[in-house]
Amino acid sequence: MRILLSNDDGVYSPGLAALEQQLRHFGEVFIAAPATEQSGVGHSITYLTPLLCKSLRREGRHWAWAVEGSPADCVKLAIVELCPWKPDLVVSGINSGLNAGINVLYSGTVAAAIEGAFFGITSIAVSMEHSEDPDTAAAAVVARNVIDGIIGREESRGKLFNINIPTKATAHPADVKVVPMGLSQYGRRYEKRKDPGGRDYYWALWSEPTQPPPEETDLTQLSQGNVTVTPLDFDLTRHPMLEQMRGWGLKA
């Protein structure tokens, strides 16, 4: 199997290194990742400035491409230009911090996986709960086991998946729950401050929802210490409304 590995935490991220080691159990791994951290950039791409990339070497051989761009840039450039072959699998991660609920829409980690799915390649985003002392090696083993279960199914081919690993699951055995993403809103507050020059600025306060959703979602299962897997789609069309709206008689 040929695997393209990327992330949004940067090419030197411990999570990427740990995941690379585990993915080599499946086959050849090609790395193209941001030169610097790109957390929260979503699915942005670079098209108004040159997209620079640099070959990084380890032990006298090429190891990875460091791309001066977004996670989506990395995957797109790798598939179209840098990879000597078309990947069978695109994996993004391991991200430091969960990408669950509506965070999926902000996430550069998930965006990298979505870009792979644009090409019809099975693509998987992997994130772990933020910790001051994260066990990325253990999280990578959990990710490898879940990925193995996904790619072993014919129905997964060309599809998009999001895996989240709570800290508890890196220390103790955990269940894997297949659940939808939660829709509770995060971070609705800003703190107003002043810089040394007396100018106002605002600092986002990333607070979790105060009320847990009543339905079973990735958010509820992660809070119980379970690993979550969510099949995603990038088609944002609300299909049930199409026929209804065609009868609205809209005019320009």
N, C-alpha and C positions, 0 to 999 in steps of 0.2 A: 504494500500500500504506500502511496505517495501523499505526504501530508504537508500542508502549508500552515505554519504556526505564526500568529501575530498576537498583539495585545494593545492596550492603551496606556499601560503604566511605563512603557519604554523598553528598549531592547535589553537593558541591563537589569530588568526586574527579576527578583528572586522567584516570583511565580512563574514567569516564562521559562526560566532555567529548570525548575522542578518539573514543569509539564513537558518540556522537551525530552527530559530523561525518560519519562514514562511512555511518551508517545513512540519512542524508538522501539518499544516492544511490538508495535504494529507495522513498522516499516521505516522508510526514509523520511526525514524531517527537514524541511526547508524553512528558514526563518526570515521574515521581513517584518520589522516592527518599528515604531516611531523612535527617532533619535532621542526625543525628550518626552516626558509624561504628557499625555493628551486626554486626561480624564474629563468626562463631561462634555466632550466636543460633539457628541451625537454622530450623525452621518455626514458631517461636513467633508468637503473635498477641496483640493487645491487646484485652481484653474486660472487665477489671475497673476500668479508668480511661478517661477520655475520650481519644479519638484526635484530636489537634490537627494541623492542617496549615496551611501558609502559602504564599501565592503569591509566588514570587520573580520579579523583573522585570530584564530586561536591554534596554538600548537602547530604553527607553520602552514595552516590551511584556512580557506574561507570558512567562516562560521555562520555569519548572518549579514543581512542588509539592514543598515540603519537609515531610515527614510525621514527626511525633514518634512513630515506631513502628518496627516491624520491617520487613524487606524484604517478607515475605508480606503484612503490613498494607498496604504501599504499593501492591502490585499489586492486591490485592482491593479496596481503597478506590477506586483509579483506575478499575478496570473497572466497578464498581457505581455510583460516584457522580461521580468527577471528570472522566473522559474524556467528550467530547461524542459519541463513537462507540465501537463495540466494536472493539478492535484485531484486525488480521489476524495480528499477530506480537508476541510478548512477548520482549524481550531483557534479560538481567540481566548487568551487568558494565561495564567490564572489571575484574575483581577483582585486587587486588594480592596475589598468592600463588596457587599452583595449588590447585585443588579437584579432586583426583584420589583414587582409592582410596576408603577409608572416610571420608575427609574430606568426601565428598559428603553424608554424613548429618549433619555438623555445620554445613555451609555455609549462611549466609544468602543468598549469591549463588544457589546452586542452589535454595533454598527459594522465592525470588522466581519463578524459572522454573517450578517445580512448581505454584505457585499459579496461574500463567497456564494451565498444562495442565489444572488442575481445571476451567477454563471451556471446555475443548475448543479452545483456541487453540494454535497451533504456538508452542513456547516454547524458548528457547535460553539457557543460561548460558555465560558466557565468562570465563575466568581466565587470567592470565599469571604466569609464575614471578617470585617476588619478587626485586627487584634494588635496589641503592642508587641506580642511575641508570637507571630503566626507560624504554625507548623505547615509550611508550604509543601514539604515532602509528603506528609500524610494526606493533605488535600489533593495532591497530584495523583496519589494512588487511588483515592476515592473517585476522582475524575476519570482516570483510566478505566476503572471497573464499569462506571456508568456508560462511558463512551463505547466500550466493548459491547455492552448490551444493546446500544442503539444501532451501531453500524452492522451488527450481526443480523439485523432484520431488513429484508428486502424493501419493506414499506418506508424505510427511512431515507432511501436514496434520493438525493437532491433536496432534502427537506432541511428545515432550520430548527435548532433546539437551543434552549437556555438552561444551563445547570447552575444551581446555587448550593453552596456547601456551608452550613453553619459551623461555628467553632467546635461545638460538641461532637460533631461527626468526625473531627480529626483526632479525637481522643477516645471515643467509644463507638461501637457498632451502631449504625443508624439505618432507619428505613429510607427507601427512596420513594417519594410520592410524585406522581404525575398529576399536576394541578394547573389551573389557569393562573395568569398573572393577576394580582390584586389591583384594584383601581383607586384605592385610597390615596389622597394627595399628601405628598411630603412637603416639608419646608415652606410653610406659608408666612414665615416671619423674617424680617430684616432688623438688624440692630444699627441705629444711626450713630456714627462716630465722627470725630474730627481728626484730620491729619495734622502734622506739626505746623503746617502753614495756616491752620484755622479753617480749612475747607471741609465741608461735609462729605462723608462717603458712607456707604452702606455695606454691612457684612451679612451675608446670607447665613441664617441659622437653620441647619439641616435637621429639623426635628421629625421624629416619626409620627404617624397618625395617632391621635389620642384615643380614637375608638377603633378597635380591631374590626375588620369586616366580618359580617355574620356568616358569609359563605366560606367554604374551604378554598384557599388560594395559596400561592407560594408564600405570602406573608404569614399566614396562620401556621403553615407547616414548618416554616423556618423557625418561628418562635418556639415551636415544640422540639426543636433539635433535629428535624428530619431534612435530608437532602431533597431538593426539589428539581424536577425536570418539567419544562413547559415547551410544548411545540408552538412555534411562532409562525407568523405570516407577515409579509410586508405589503400585502394588498390592503390599502386603507379604505377601499370603497365599501360603503354601507349598502350591500347588494339588495337587501329586502326593500329599500326605499327607491330603487331605480324606477321600477314600473309605476309606483305610486306617484313619483315626481313627474313622470312623463305626462301624467294627466292633469298637472297643475296649470297648463297653458301658459308657461313662462314666456315672456316676450322681452326683446332687447329695446 
